[in-house]
Amino acid sequence: MSDFSQRGRLFLERLAEEVLIGDGAMGTLLYSRGVPLESNFEHLNLVQPELIRQAHRDYAAAGAMLLETNTFGGNALRLSAVGLEKKCRSINLAGARLAREAAGADRFVAGSVGPLLTPKGSATELTPAEKRQILLEQMQALAEGGVDLFLLETFSRIDDLELAVAVAAELGLPAIAQMAYLEAGCTRDGVAAEEAARRLTKAGAAVLGANCGSGPRDLLQVIGRLAGACNVPLSAFANSGFPQYREGRYIYLATPEYFATMGREMVVAGAALIGGCCGTTPEHIQALQQALVGLKPGPRRSIPAPASVSSRPIAPPRSHFLSSWGKRPVVTVELDPPRGLNCDKVLEGARQLAAAGVDAISLAENPLARIRMGNLALAQQIQQTTGVEVIAHVTCRDRNLIGLHSELMGAHLLGLRTLLAVTGDPVSVGGEAGATSVFDLNSIGLLELIDSLNHGRTKLGTDLGGATDFLLGAAFNPNLPSMDGQLRRMQRKIAAGARFVQTQPVYSAAVLSELVERTAPLGVPVLVGILPLVSERNAEFLHNEVPGITLPDEVRARMRGKQGEAGVQEGLAIARELVEAGQGRVGGWYLMPPFGKVELALELLRTIRATVS
């Protein structure tokens, strides 16, 4: 603590002796004063500084002793979504100075730092070094602007918060480390309050707490659990209940009086710093200040955590399509659900594949972001009709976090036991008018969610009263200039629960060789993707328009001018050559017949089986 700035030390000394009042929501206040929701609130530090200055003054007049800078989303990663990344430094410097002016000598200023959020649908995974640089750029500017400490808020990934705490220590300022806890006192990534308290205390956070997530009642429970798991001061910045949409605006109905009453209970539970998050206004802070006059944090009396279900065993291993792995090549074939209501063609194709001895049928979900029949119900029909195991694809594009939980529990009820977790192509690929991409999770988050279900709880920690027993698969794209990033990502997918891999289509023997060699250390079955070409037009479409598929120049040259039967035969020849190149080295194949041409998959299945006969 001796390394902290003088004002940072003074803040912590006062927090050890009294309850301090923080400010409330900035976004809610600006929205109520006519700033559209789609605006970039942080940019207002530069273009409408008086508006921000007045918001700080209003919170100070209401009794707030800690003012947060208007910089919650002020890191370069988030600013890049609106083309403002080059203004990161100036936005944060201005944010710090505006809050400093309003605070004067008697109040403290906290540099607000929010989580690192990649654009929705992005498969990009930042390295720790990249994340550190993004945090450092923002936090350094805030420190230069004159903040006394950092308020690291609304984080759901504890490793990112630990990294931000380390950057704060490097800059010599105390850090308030707040996570957003949801149902059952867990973060969105499934981290329980007790685990967060232990890890963040070890990381060096000067104050621990919670903000956002849900309303005051749930946050009170979290404070009680944090109180029993650590000895550092606690902070609580609750939402003002849940928002409702009325007459074109989002409003929060919890009254300042109710909010203040709950604030008193948080102090009794052990919190020393009380403020507000979404939906709170200067009126809420004024009521809070009046209710907490003369109070000191209560003794640490922890609220017991719900009974843990993390140790619940997964169901015993069952027989699945990988049971013959290592004895002969495993073959799965992808089918697409129909665009309409008639699924006769798909079911007939599945019957033919079953008769030919396919190991599993891989059933896509709205491929290329185009509307098709729901694949989970169809998967159940295929399994019931053919007796062949179905690998049902599940994307993050089409359902939010609630919908994903519900659909997956429903899939278990239907008897589906094998899933391929994929992020999914963004809606812009398919061009379905009026549709939007959801992407509450990416494929890694989806794997973690399903793995939680396998352990008998939701991703947020709620006990299910039982456990699913899904076998989880993941996708791998070898068609990049370097496989390094995909390999790092695959290691994370395996850690999240993936137990087999299906790859994007391969068209190069050199890529096939590198794929086999570099994925061998992963220790999970890898099924190499083969998508037979049928014409020059088909080849050029795949190469130029389909995400994740790249054709070598020599393959494109071979397909040039080919169409009809000649195109089909040339495409099969290329596919057979790849199968021969992988003979004795590839343990499994993932066949993707184009345009529902099951006969092409049957032909390649015969070729693969013949290589081991």
Secondary structure, DSSP 8 states (H G I E B T S, - for coil): -TTS-HHHHHHHHHHHHS-EEB---HHHHHHHTT--TTS-GGGHHHH-HHHHHHHHHHHHHHT-SEEE-S-TT-SHHHHGGGT-GGGHHHHHHHHHHHHHHHHTTTSEEEEEE------TT------HHHHHHHHHHHHHHHHHHT-SEEEEEEE--HHHHHHHHHHHHHHT--EEEEE-B-GGGBBTT--BHHHHHHHHHHHT-SEEEEESSS-HHHHHHHHHHHHTT--S-EEEEE-SS-EEEETTEEEE---HHHHHHHHHHHHHHTEEEEEE-TT--HHHHHHHHHHTTT---------------TT---------TTTTTTTS-EEEEEE---SSS--HHHHHHHHHHHHHT-SEEEE-SSGGG-----HHHHHHHHHHHH---EEEEEESSS--HHHHHHHHHHHHHTT--EEEEE----HHHHT-TT-----SS-HHHHHHHHHHHHTTB-TT--B-SS----EEEEEE---SS-SHHHHHHHHHHHHTT--EEEEEE---HHHHHHHHHHHGGG-S-EEEEE-----HHHHHHHHHHSTT----HHHHHHHTT--HHHHHHHHHHHHHHHHHHTTTT-SEEEE--GGG-HHHHHHHHHHHHHTT-
